[in-house]
Amino acid sequence: MKNLKYLYTFLLLTAVMVVSCQEDDAVIGDIVAPTNLQVMAEIVGVDADHPYGDGSGVVNITATATNAITYKIIGQESQQLSQRGLASIPFTSPNSGIFNYQVVVIAYGTGGISTSTTIEVEVFVDYTPPADLLELLYGDGSKTWRIKSEKAGHFGLGPVGGNIPAEWYGAGPEEKAGVGMYNDRYIFNSDGSFTHITNNTNDDPVTDTSGAVFGRKNLVDELGGPGGGTVDGDDVFNYPYNDYTENWQISAPGGSETITLSGLGFIGYYTGGSHQYKIFDRSAPNEMILTTVDGNGDFSWWFIITSEEPEVDDEFSTIYNDLIWEDTFDVDGAPDPSKWTYDLGTGDNGWGNSESQTYTNNPDNVKIEDGTLKITAKAENGGYTSSRIKTDGIFAFTYGRVEVRAKLPSGGGTWPAIWMLGQNYTTVTWPACGEIDIMEHVGNDQNTIHSTLHYTGNSGGNGIGKTTNVPTASTEFHNYSVEWTPEFIKFLVDDKVYHTFPNNADTPFNADFFLILNVAMGGNFGGAIDPDFTASTLEIDYIKVYQ
């Protein structure tokens, strides 16, 4: 990275030269330009012996203006948005000395109309990041950081200025799974750029820049994304946001190593504010504890990040071995009515997903033949037919292992699923009753297997899910299974775990669920149906439940 220098903590007002380029005091209906823009600069570490600061290069900016809604403060290589007009700007130089820098402050009023002012600050810069810190951040250029979700206290909050990590609240291991934080990745590139990948699981086989992030209500709106996500108290889960690049700098105001991200760059949970992350501790290998103050000035937020990827739980040993229910589909004909019943028709709004099929119990759509259950989606009479069978009201259970040996259909628009629904769905309703999708597949993404959980706050596209690649999903039989306990829900393909969800008493996954097998067509998840589609079949060799 370029020569990086620091700035921070003692505050003393320094003389500034103001060059104003303020617009007229315009009022156009409800569009009001800010007026009376005032900017004050305080260089960190100024005292009688250090009139230009402590060498960290940090300047604290305070801006005020009448009718201002928000402010943008632009420094040497960073810019910060602040609703309160507060920012800490780090300045750097390849050489030690006293330098003149410009700071541009833009005050925004209603309708986006703005007033701007430029000030000059004279700052002493004499900080070079230690080599071991740069080695930690980017090494040979291949380091990628993430929230260390498996460690207690990886995310939390405490009082502003506090020195106890996550003093008031610290998340437990994997507690925030599915909110849009754990699949983010952060790269401190050696050229000074900062890359935030908002979903590292969707870049195979080609890069997909779409993703979602986790943030503070109202503050997350500063990102200017398309909106959406799920509001839960003061949090916003899965706020849609694409990969982006900003810049990063290192400084050490008051002797505290600090990472400053330019623009709207952030780590873990969007809090606005200065976009500065104090390195509280970096003594553990490949790990840092960071803290930042939110844009409201309410809390210090704490994060543990690591440059090591989580261990893959490939070795699996079940705790459930007693077979309590099965169907091996040995008798040709219709599904056994003592085990299965049907959903029929089109449902309301295409079964809630804008699906295109009509479900029937016709043998053309569902039958047992040659030792396998066959559910066939067909194009007929200008539409599509298929089948959905379930154990609703016949068999349900709490906790256990479900194993299904299946070969999946193919074709654009096909959407087979092996899943479970809370037995109390008629009184609690979906998604509060809970849904466990053991296996979902779409023909438009042929080799990708999905496992997903839906419950309150995680419905539709906000479900908590992961994917794995199965190249022969539609040409060979594979084992799709789930291990469901009070502590976790693990999803497997051919006895290999690829998704672990930390279950707890606050989820709906602690009551009876029943089984569902179906093939849908199109809809919100299945996508566009191939105009040449004729028919395709989900084949199931057996389904077994153990406790």
N, C-alpha and C positions, 0 to 999 in steps of 0.2 A: 504494500500500500504506500501511498505518498507519505512524506513526512507528516506525522500526525501530532498535534499538540493539544494541551489541555487548558482548562480554565474553570475556576469555580468560586470559592465560598466567601471570602470577606467582601463586604459590600460598601462601596463609597461612591457617591455621585461624582461623575467625571464631567468635565466640560465637553460639550458637543457643539458641532457646527450644524445647524439645521438648514437644509435646502428644501423648500416646500414646493410641491406642484399640486396644489389643492384645487379641486374643481369649484365652480360657483356653488353657492348655497341653493341647490336646485330642489324644488319640490314639485313632483309631477304626480298628482293624485296621491296614491299611497307609496310612491317611490320617493324616498328621502335620502339625500346624500349626507354622509357624516360631515360634521363641521368641528372646528376647534380641536383638530388632531394635535395632541401633545405626546412627545416621546421622551422618556427619561432612561438614561443608560447608567448602569452601575457595574464597574469592573471588579471582578472577584479578586479579593486579596489586597485591595488598596489600603495602605496605611502611610504613615509619615516617611517610612524608609522605602516604600514601594509605591510611588505615586501612579504607576501604570499597571499595577496588579501584581499577582504572585507568580506570573509566568505561565499560568495554565491557559491563558488566552480566552477565558470565558467572560462573556458580558451578559448581564441580566438586563432585559429590556422590559419596561413598563409603558404601555401605550393606552391613552384614553382619548375618546372622541364623543361628541354629542351625536346621538342617533346611530351609533355603531352597533352592529349585531355580532360581528366577529372581526378578527384581525389576522393578517398574514405578515409574519416577520421573516425577512429574507436576509441571511448572512452570507458568509464567504462560500460555503459549499452546502448550506442547509437552509431549509425554510420550514417554518412551523406555523400551524393554525392554532389560534387561541381565542376562545370566546371572551376571555377575561383580559386579553391584551398583554399576557405575561409570557416571556420566553427566555431561555438561556441559550445563547449563541456561542459556539466554540470557534475560535479563529486559530489558524495554523500557519506555520512558515517553515521552509526547509532550513532556515538559519535562525539563530537566536538574535533577538533585538526588539526594538520598539517600532511598531508599524501602525500606519493609518489604514483603517478599514471602513467600509460603508455598510450601513444597515438600512434596508428599505422596509418601511412599515406601511401597509395598506389596510385601511379601515373600510369595511363593507357595510352598507346600509341595506334597506329594503330594496328588492328588485335587483340586487347585485351591483348597484351603483356604488362607486368607491371614491375615496380620497386617499392620497398617498403623500408620504414625506420620506426624505432621505436624511440620515444623520451620519456624521463621521465620528469614529471613536479612535483614540490612540491607545494601543494596548501593547504591553510587554509579553512576548511569547518566548518561552524557554522550556518546552516540554517535548520529550521524545518518548513514545511508548516503549516499554522494555521489550526486548526481543522475545522473551518467553511468553509474554502476553500475545504478541502477534503470532507466534508459533501456535499458541492455544487456539486463537480465533480462526486462522485459515491454514496453518501448516504448509503443506506442499500445494495447497489450492484445491484439495479435494474434500475438505471437511464440510459436513452438513449437520446443522444443529436441529434439535427438536425439544419440545417440552418433555421432561423425564416423568412421564405419566405413571410409571410403576412405583414411584417413590412418594411416600407421604410428604405432604407440604409442597408438592411441585407447583401449586398455585394457591395463592392466599392473599390476605390483606391484614393491615395493622394500622396503627396511628401514623400520621405524617411525621417523619423524622425518627420513627422508632428504629431500634437496633436489634429487635428480636424477629427473625423471619416468621411471617404468617402468624403474628402474635394473636390476632383476634379470630382468624379462621384459616385453616389449611386443608386443602382437599386431600382426601384419602386416595390410595392407589386406584387409578383408572376411574375415579369418581365422576369425572366430567366426560366420559366416553360419549361420543355422538353429538357434541355441541359445536364442533367445527374447530377444534384446537389441536387435537392429538395427531391429525394427519398433516399439519402444517410443517414445513421445513424452512430453515433460515440459513443463508449462506453469506458469510463475510468475505467477499472476494478481495484478493490481494490488490486490485486496482482501486479500492475504495468504494466499490459499488456493493449494495446490499440487495440480495434476491430473496423474496418471500414467495415460496411455493405454497399455495393455499389448499392444495390437495395432492399429496404425493402418491395416492393410490390410483389415480386415473391417467397416468402417463405411460401406460403400456397397452398396446405396442407403439402408439404415437403420442406425442405430447398433447395434453389437454390443459389449457391454462385456466379453465373454470374451476371454481371451488367455493368454499364457504368459510367464514371466520366467526369468532366468538368475541363479543364486546359488551360495553356498558351502554345501557339504554340512553338514547339521545346523543351521547358522545359518538357512538358508532356511526351516526348519520353523517359525521364529518367526512367519512370515507367517500361519500357520494356514489355509493353503489346503486343497484337497481331497486333497493328496498326489499322487504320481505324478511324471512327468518321468523323465528318464534320468540316472542317476548315472554319472559318468565321472571316476574318481579323486576329487578333492576338489570337483568341480563338479557341479551339477545343471542339466541342460539342460531347457528347456521345461517348467518347473514351472507347472502351471495356476494362473492368478491373474487376477482381473478388474480392470478399471479402478477407481481409487479416488481419493479426495481427502483431503489432509492440509493442514497449514499450513506456511508458510516464514517464516523470520526472517533478518535480516542482523545480524551483529555483527563486531567486529574485535579479538578477544583477542590481546594482544601485538602489535597493529598489523596482523594478518593478516585480511583480509576473509574471512568465513566464512558459508556458508549452512547453517542448521540446519533440518531437516525434522522435523515433529512425528510422533508415533506411529511407524509402521513405514515411513514414506516413505523412498524410496531412489532412486538414479540408477544405471542401467547394470547393476550386479551386486550382488545383496543380500549385504552383509557384516555386518549387524547393527551393533553398536557404538553410537557416539554419534549416528549419523545426521547428523553434521556434515561438511560438505564445504568444506575450505579452498580458496579461489580462489588457485591458485599463479600463474596468469598469465592476463591478459585483454587483452593488447596487440593480438592479431590481431582484425580486424573480425568480429563475430558469432561469436566463439569463446571458450571458456574451458577452461583446464586445471584440473581439480579433483583433490583427493586426500583420502582418508579412511582412518582406521584401523579394522580389522575388530574384531568383538566378541571375538575370541580374543586380541587384542593381538599378533598374529603379524606382520602386514604392513601397510604403507601401500599402498592401492589407488589407481590413477591412471586418470583418464578425460579424454578430450577430447570436449567437446560443442559443437554448433553449432546456430544457429537458421536455417541455410540448408538447404533440402532438397537431396538429391543430384541431380546433373544426370541427366536422362533420356536414355538412349542410344538415340535414335530413328534416327540415321543408322547404317546397317549396310553393311559391305562384307566379303564373304566372302573367306577365303583358300583355299577349296576350290572348284575349277572343273572337275576331271576326273571325268566320270561313270564310276563303277565298277560300278554295279548299278542296275537299274530294273525296274519292272513297270508297264506302261501299260494292262493289262487290256483288250486289243483283241480277244481271242478269247473268244466266248461259251462258257459251260459252267462246269466246276469250276476252281478256281485251279490254276495250272501246278504239277504235282508236282515239277518240277525246281527250283522256287523256294520252295514252301510245303509244310508239313506241318501236322498238326492236334493240338490238345489236345482230348480227348474225355471225356465223362462229367461227374460232379459234383465231382470232386476231393475231397480230404480237408477236411472242415469248410467246404464251399462255396468251394473254391480258396483257403482260408486267410482269407477275408474274410466268411464266412457268406452268400455269394451264393446266389441262389435258382434259377439257371438250370442246365440240362443242356446241355453243348456237344455238337454233332453235326457231321457233314460232309454232312448232308442238304441238297439243293438249296433246300429251303424256307428254310434258315437261311444258306446261303452259296453264292453263284454270281456269275459274271460275265455281265452283260447290258447291251447298248447302250453298251459301252465303259467301264463302271464296275464295280468290285467292290461287291457288296451283301451286307452281313452284317445279318441280320434277327433281332431278338429277338421271340419270339411267345409268347402265352399259349395253352397247349393242354394238355388232359388234366389240368386242375387244377394245372398248374405252368407252367414257362417253358422254352423252348428257345432256343438261340442258337448262335454259332460263335466259335471262337478259332483263328486261323491264325498260323503262325510260321515263321521261317527257321532254327530250331534245328537244328544239325548240317548245314545246307546252305550258309548264308552268314552270316558274322560279320566284324566289322571293328573296328579301333581308330582312333579319331579320324576326323573327317570332318563333312560336312553332310548331314543327312537332310531331305528336303522331301516333304510329303504334302499333296495337295490333296483336301479332304474336305468333305462335308456331313453334319452330325451328326443322330442320331435325337432324338426328343423324347418326353416322357411321364414322369410320376412313377415313379422307380425305375430308369430307364434309366441305364446307366453305360458309355458307349463309351470306349475307350482306344487310343492309338497310343503304343507304348512299346518299350523295349529292356531286355534282361536280360543279365547277365554270362554268357558262354558256359561258365564254370567252375562254374555253379550246382549241378551234381550232386556236386561234391567240396567246394566251399567253402560251399555252401548260402546261402540268403537270410537276412538282408539283406547278409551279408558280401560276396557276389558283386557287389552293386550293382544298382540299378535306375534307369533314366532314363525318366521319364514325359514324353514330348514333348507329349502332349495328353490330358487327362482332362476329362470333362464329366458332369454329372449333371442329369437332367431336372427334379429338384426345385429346381434353381438354374439356370434355363434359359439365361441369357446369360453365365455365368461359365466361363472356360476356365482350367484348372489346369495348371501344370507343376511337377513334383516330382522330387526325388532321394531315394532310400532307400539307406542303407548302415548299417554298424554304429553303433548309437547313434541312428539316425534312421529307425527302422522305423515302420510303421503311421501313426498320426496325428502322429508326431514328424518326418515327412519334411520336407525343406527345400524349400519351395515358394512360389510366388507365383501371382497370378491376374490376368486381364485380362478386360475386358468385350467381347463380340462379339454385338451385338444380333441379327444374322441368322445365328447359328451353325447353325440347323436349317432355314433356308430358302434359303441360298446356299452355294456352295463357297468355302472359304478355304484359304490356305496355312499349314500348321502345320509348323514346322521347328525344328531344333536345330543349332547350330554347336558342335562338340565338339573341343577342343584340349587339350594338356597344361596350359595355363595357365587356361583357363576353359571353361564350358559356357553358351552363350547360347540362350535360348528366344525364338522369334519367332512372331507371327501376322501374316500378310501383310507380311513383311519388316520388321516393327517389333519391336525388342528390348523385352521387358518383364521379363525375369528373367535375371540374370547370376550364375553360381555360380563362385567362384574355385577351380579345380581345382589339385591339387598331388600330389606323389608319394605322399602318405599316404592318398589315397582309392583306392577300387577302380576308378575311372574312367580306367584306363590300360591296359586289356586288351581283348580281343575281346568285343563285345556282339552279340546277334542281335535281329531285329525281331519284334514281336508286334502283331497287330490283333485286337480283340475288342469285343463288346458284352456286358457283364454286366447282371444284374438284381438290384436291392436290395443287400443286404450292408451292411457297415460304412460304406461311402462313398456308395453309391447311394441308401440310405435307403428310406423307405416306397414300396411299389409301388402305383400308382393301381389301385384295384379294377376300374376300367373299362378298363384297358390291354388292348389286343388285339395290336398289332404295331407296330414301328417299325424303321427301317433306317439303318445307317451306310453311306454311299456314298463310295467312294474313286475318284477319277479317275486318280491315278497316285501312285507312291512312287518316289523317286530318292535315290541315295546318291552323294555326291561326295567326292573326296579331292584 
